[in-house]
Amino acid sequence: MIVKATAPIYAERAAKLVELTGSFTESIYIKKGDRTADGKSFLGIIALSIYPDDPIEIICEPPSTLLKEKILSSGLFACCKS
């Protein structure tokens, strides 16, 4: 799933994302450009330096429609039209 950040993902927003992804048993990865981080790792997410409108790929193995719904309803990300 490709999304765009609605605001910079720093401390508080990264913690919210880790809390959200941590509630899933699936493996979740966040990819920005050529860098990928464990979606359940606070430091990994911070290291990606995610800014507003950055296209981000969220990978869930196995895929989860519930994760997509929660990510989009969290306010952290919006659908990416491209």
KOLMITI-215561 format. One record per atom (N, C-alpha, C): residue number from 0; atom name; x, y, z. Coordinates in nm, 3 decimals, m for minus. Example, Ala and Ser with C-alpha at 12.3 -4.5 7.8 and 13.67 -1.06 7.14 Angstrom:
2
(0; 'N'; (1.319; m0.569; 0.780)) (0; 'CA'; (1.230; m0.450; 0.780)) (0; 'C'; (1.320; m0.330; 0.780)) (1; 'N'; (1.285; m0.225; 0.708)) (1; 'CA'; (1.367; m0.106; 0.714)) (1; 'C'; (1.290; 0.003; 0.787)) 
# end
This chain:
82
(0; 'N'; (0.085; m0.117; 0.000)) (0; 'CA'; (0.000; 0.000; 0.000)) (0; 'C'; (0.090; 0.123; 0.000)) (1; 'N'; (0.065; 0.215; m0.093)) (1; 'CA'; (0.139; 0.341; m0.100)) (1; 'C'; (0.054; 0.450; m0.037)) (2; 'N'; (0.114; 0.524; 0.057)) (2; 'CA'; (0.045; 0.634; 0.125)) (2; 'C'; (0.139; 0.754; 0.130)) (3; 'N'; (0.085; 0.868; 0.173)) (3; 'CA'; (0.166; 0.988; 0.194)) (3; 'C'; (0.147; 1.035; 0.337)) (4; 'N'; (0.256; 1.077; 0.400)) (4; 'CA'; (0.249; 1.128; 0.536)) (4; 'C'; (0.173; 1.260; 0.537)) (5; 'N'; (0.090; 1.280; 0.637)) (5; 'CA'; (0.014; 1.405; 0.649)) (5; 'C'; (0.093; 1.511; 0.726)) (6; 'N'; (0.194; 1.469; 0.801)) (6; 'CA'; (0.281; 1.558; 0.879)) (6; 'C'; (0.410; 1.481; 0.904)) (7; 'N'; (0.517; 1.551; 0.946)) (7; 'CA'; (0.642; 1.478; 0.974)) (7; 'C'; (0.619; 1.368; 1.078)) (8; 'N'; (0.684; 1.254; 1.057)) (8; 'CA'; (0.673; 1.143; 1.152)) (8; 'C'; (0.793; 1.149; 1.245)) (9; 'N'; (0.775; 1.222; 1.356)) (9; 'CA'; (0.877; 1.233; 1.459)) (9; 'C'; (0.827; 1.164; 1.584)) (10; 'N'; (0.883; 1.196; 1.696)) (10; 'CA'; (0.862; 1.125; 1.823)) (10; 'C'; (0.718; 1.082; 1.850)) (11; 'N'; (0.628; 1.177; 1.869)) (11; 'CA'; (0.492; 1.142; 1.909)) (11; 'C'; (0.419; 1.064; 1.800)) (12; 'N'; (0.433; 1.108; 1.675)) (12; 'CA'; (0.365; 1.040; 1.565)) (12; 'C'; (0.429; 0.904; 1.536)) (13; 'N'; (0.561; 0.894; 1.552)) (13; 'CA'; (0.628; 0.764; 1.534)) (13; 'C'; (0.581; 0.667; 1.643)) (14; 'N'; (0.567; 0.715; 1.765)) (14; 'CA'; (0.520; 0.630; 1.874)) (14; 'C'; (0.377; 0.582; 1.846)) (15; 'N'; (0.294; 0.670; 1.792)) (15; 'CA'; (0.157; 0.633; 1.757)) (15; 'C'; (0.157; 0.525; 1.648)) (16; 'N'; (0.246; 0.539; 1.549)) (16; 'CA'; (0.255; 0.440; 1.442)) (16; 'C'; (0.303; 0.306; 1.496)) (17; 'N'; (0.403; 0.307; 1.584)) (17; 'CA'; (0.454; 0.183; 1.643)) (17; 'C'; (0.346; 0.116; 1.729)) (18; 'N'; (0.270; 0.195; 1.801)) (18; 'CA'; (0.160; 0.139; 1.881)) (18; 'C'; (0.057; 0.072; 1.790)) (19; 'N'; (0.025; 0.138; 1.678)) (19; 'CA'; (m0.071; 0.083; 1.584)) (19; 'C'; (m0.018; m0.046; 1.521)) (20; 'N'; (0.103; m0.044; 1.469)) (20; 'CA'; (0.159; m0.163; 1.402)) (20; 'C'; (0.187; m0.275; 1.502)) (21; 'N'; (0.219; m0.238; 1.624)) (21; 'CA'; (0.248; m0.338; 1.727)) (21; 'C'; (0.127; m0.420; 1.768)) (22; 'N'; (0.008; m0.371; 1.733)) (22; 'CA'; (m0.113; m0.444; 1.767)) (22; 'C'; (m0.142; m0.556; 1.668)) (23; 'N'; (m0.059; m0.569; 1.565)) (23; 'CA'; (m0.075; m0.674; 1.464)) (23; 'C'; (0.032; m0.781; 1.482)) (24; 'N'; (m0.003; m0.905; 1.454)) (24; 'CA'; (0.094; m1.014; 1.462)) (24; 'C'; (0.174; m1.028; 1.332)) (25; 'N'; (0.121; m0.972; 1.223)) (25; 'CA'; (0.189; m0.981; 1.093)) (25; 'C'; (0.319; m0.901; 1.095)) (26; 'N'; (0.410; m0.935; 1.003)) (26; 'CA'; (0.532; m0.857; 0.983)) (26; 'C'; (0.495; m0.733; 0.903)) (27; 'N'; (0.538; m0.617; 0.952)) (27; 'CA'; (0.504; m0.491; 0.886)) (27; 'C'; (0.633; m0.413; 0.862)) (28; 'N'; (0.649; m0.364; 0.739)) (28; 'CA'; (0.768; m0.288; 0.701)) (28; 'C'; (0.725; m0.155; 0.641)) (29; 'N'; (0.804; m0.052; 0.668)) (29; 'CA'; (0.780; 0.081; 0.614)) (29; 'C'; (0.896; 0.112; 0.520)) (30; 'N'; (0.864; 0.147; 0.396)) (30; 'CA'; (0.969; 0.172; 0.296)) (30; 'C'; (0.957; 0.315; 0.243)) (31; 'N'; (1.070; 0.385; 0.246)) (31; 'CA'; (1.079; 0.520; 0.188)) (31; 'C'; (1.199; 0.519; 0.096)) (32; 'N'; (1.173; 0.537; m0.033)) (32; 'CA'; (1.282; 0.532; m0.130)) (32; 'C'; (1.345; 0.394; m0.130)) (33; 'N'; (1.476; 0.389; m0.110)) (33; 'CA'; (1.547; 0.261; m0.110)) (33; 'C'; (1.572; 0.209; 0.032)) (34; 'N'; (1.517; 0.278; 0.133)) (34; 'CA'; (1.537; 0.236; 0.273)) (34; 'C'; (1.410; 0.173; 0.329)) (35; 'N'; (1.428; 0.066; 0.404)) (35; 'CA'; (1.316; m0.005; 0.465)) (35; 'C'; (1.341; m0.022; 0.614)) (36; 'N'; (1.236; m0.004; 0.693)) (36; 'CA'; (1.247; m0.021; 0.838)) (36; 'C'; (1.136; m0.113; 0.886)) (37; 'N'; (1.162; m0.181; 0.996)) (37; 'CA'; (1.060; m0.261; 1.062)) (37; 'C'; (0.952; m0.164; 1.111)) (38; 'N'; (0.829; m0.189; 1.073)) (38; 'CA'; (0.719; m0.101; 1.110)) (38; 'C'; (0.686; m0.100; 1.258)) (39; 'N'; (0.749; m0.190; 1.334)) (39; 'CA'; (0.726; m0.195; 1.478)) (39; 'C'; (0.846; m0.140; 1.556)) (40; 'N'; (0.941; m0.079; 1.482)) (40; 'CA'; (1.063; m0.025; 1.543)) (40; 'C'; (1.057; 0.127; 1.545)) (41; 'N'; (1.050; 0.184; 1.665)) (41; 'CA'; (1.046; 0.329; 1.681)) (41; 'C'; (1.168; 0.394; 1.615)) (42; 'N'; (1.287; 0.346; 1.647)) (42; 'CA'; (1.409; 0.406; 1.591)) (42; 'C'; (1.418; 0.387; 1.440)) (43; 'N'; (1.372; 0.272; 1.392)) (43; 'CA'; (1.373; 0.247; 1.249)) (43; 'C'; (1.286; 0.347; 1.174)) (44; 'N'; (1.169; 0.375; 1.230)) (44; 'CA'; (1.077; 0.470; 1.167)) (44; 'C'; (1.135; 0.612; 1.173)) (45; 'N'; (1.191; 0.649; 1.285)) (45; 'CA'; (1.255; 0.781; 1.299)) (45; 'C'; (1.367; 0.796; 1.196)) (46; 'N'; (1.446; 0.691; 1.176)) (46; 'CA'; (1.560; 0.695; 1.084)) (46; 'C'; (1.517; 0.717; 0.939)) (47; 'N'; (1.394; 0.685; 0.905)) (47; 'CA'; (1.348; 0.706; 0.767)) (47; 'C'; (1.326; 0.853; 0.733)) (48; 'N'; (1.318; 0.940; 0.834)) (48; 'CA'; (1.295; 1.084; 0.812)) (48; 'C'; (1.176; 1.109; 0.719)) (49; 'N'; (1.058; 1.073; 0.766)) (49; 'CA'; (0.937; 1.086; 0.686)) (49; 'C'; (0.878; 1.226; 0.701)) (50; 'N'; (0.861; 1.293; 0.587)) (50; 'CA'; (0.806; 1.429; 0.583)) (50; 'C'; (0.673; 1.429; 0.511)) (51; 'N'; (0.594; 1.538; 0.526)) (51; 'CA'; (0.464; 1.544; 0.458)) (51; 'C'; (0.479; 1.523; 0.307)) (52; 'N'; (0.385; 1.452; 0.252)) (52; 'CA'; (0.376; 1.421; 0.109)) (52; 'C'; (0.484; 1.325; 0.059)) (53; 'N'; (0.569; 1.275; 0.148)) (53; 'CA'; (0.664; 1.170; 0.107)) (53; 'C'; (0.585; 1.044; 0.075)) (54; 'N'; (0.605; 0.986; m0.043)) (54; 'CA'; (0.538; 0.858; m0.071)) (54; 'C'; (0.604; 0.747; 0.011)) (55; 'N'; (0.523; 0.674; 0.083)) (55; 'CA'; (0.569; 0.569; 0.172)) (55; 'C'; (0.498; 0.440; 0.134)) (56; 'N'; (0.573; 0.331; 0.128)) (56; 'CA'; (0.510; 0.201; 0.104)) (56; 'C'; (0.502; 0.127; 0.236)) (57; 'N'; (0.383; 0.080; 0.269)) (57; 'CA'; (0.364; 0.000; 0.389)) (57; 'C'; (0.339; m0.143; 0.343)) (58; 'N'; (0.428; m0.232; 0.388)) (58; 'CA'; (0.423; m0.372; 0.345)) (58; 'C'; (0.384; m0.457; 0.465)) (59; 'N'; (0.282; m0.538; 0.446)) (59; 'CA'; (0.234; m0.627; 0.552)) (59; 'C'; (0.238; m0.769; 0.499)) (60; 'N'; (0.303; m0.857; 0.572)) (60; 'CA'; (0.314; m0.997; 0.532)) (60; 'C'; (0.258; m1.087; 0.641)) (61; 'N'; (0.149; m1.158; 0.617)) (61; 'CA'; (0.064; m1.157; 0.498)) (61; 'C'; (m0.018; m1.029; 0.494)) (62; 'N'; (m0.069; m0.992; 0.375)) (62; 'CA'; (m0.146; m0.868; 0.361)) (62; 'C'; (m0.267; m0.863; 0.456)) (63; 'N'; (m0.299; m0.741; 0.501)) (63; 'CA'; (m0.409; m0.723; 0.596)) (63; 'C'; (m0.492; m0.601; 0.556)) (64; 'N'; (m0.620; m0.622; 0.527)) (64; 'CA'; (m0.707; m0.508; 0.496)) (64; 'C'; (m0.736; m0.427; 0.623)) (65; 'N'; (m0.734; m0.493; 0.738)) (65; 'CA'; (m0.755; m0.421; 0.864)) (65; 'C'; (m0.642; m0.322; 0.889)) (66; 'N'; (m0.517; m0.360; 0.858)) (66; 'CA'; (m0.405; m0.267; 0.874)) (66; 'C'; (m0.425; m0.146; 0.785)) (67; 'N'; (m0.463; m0.167; 0.661)) (67; 'CA'; (m0.487; m0.055; 0.569)) (67; 'C'; (m0.591; 0.039; 0.627)) (68; 'N'; (m0.701; m0.014; 0.676)) (68; 'CA'; (m0.807; 0.068; 0.735)) (68; 'C'; (m0.756; 0.149; 0.854)) (69; 'N'; (m0.680; 0.083; 0.942)) (69; 'CA'; (m0.631; 0.150; 1.063)) (69; 'C'; (m0.527; 0.257; 1.029)) (70; 'N'; (m0.439; 0.228; 0.932)) (70; 'CA'; (m0.337; 0.326; 0.892)) (70; 'C'; (m0.405; 0.452; 0.837)) (71; 'N'; (m0.502; 0.433; 0.749)) (71; 'CA'; (m0.568; 0.547; 0.687)) (71; 'C'; (m0.657; 0.622; 0.785)) (72; 'N'; (m0.715; 0.555; 0.883)) (72; 'CA'; (m0.801; 0.623; 0.980)) (72; 'C'; (m0.721; 0.685; 1.095)) (73; 'N'; (m0.592; 0.656; 1.105)) (73; 'CA'; (m0.509; 0.708; 1.214)) (73; 'C'; (m0.479; 0.856; 1.200)) (74; 'N'; (m0.489; 0.910; 1.078)) (74; 'CA'; (m0.453; 1.050; 1.056)) (74; 'C'; (m0.307; 1.070; 1.025)) (75; 'N'; (m0.227; 0.964; 1.036)) (75; 'CA'; (m0.083; 0.974; 1.009)) (75; 'C'; (m0.054; 0.979; 0.860)) (76; 'N'; (m0.136; 0.908; 0.782)) (76; 'CA'; (m0.114; 0.895; 0.639)) (76; 'C'; (m0.244; 0.916; 0.563)) (77; 'N'; (m0.231; 0.952; 0.437)) (77; 'CA'; (m0.345; 0.965; 0.347)) (77; 'C'; (m0.318; 0.881; 0.224)) (78; 'N'; (m0.423; 0.846; 0.154)) (78; 'CA'; (m0.408; 0.769; 0.029)) (78; 'C'; (m0.321; 0.845; m0.068)) (79; 'N'; (m0.240; 0.771; m0.139)) (79; 'CA'; (m0.154; 0.828; m0.241)) (79; 'C'; (m0.218; 0.798; m0.376)) (80; 'N'; (m0.249; 0.901; m0.452)) (80; 'CA'; (m0.319; 0.883; m0.579)) (80; 'C'; (m0.230; 0.829; m0.689)) (81; 'N'; (m0.097; 0.840; m0.674)) (81; 'CA'; (m0.008; 0.796; m0.782)) (81; 'C'; (0.021; 0.648; m0.776)) 
# end
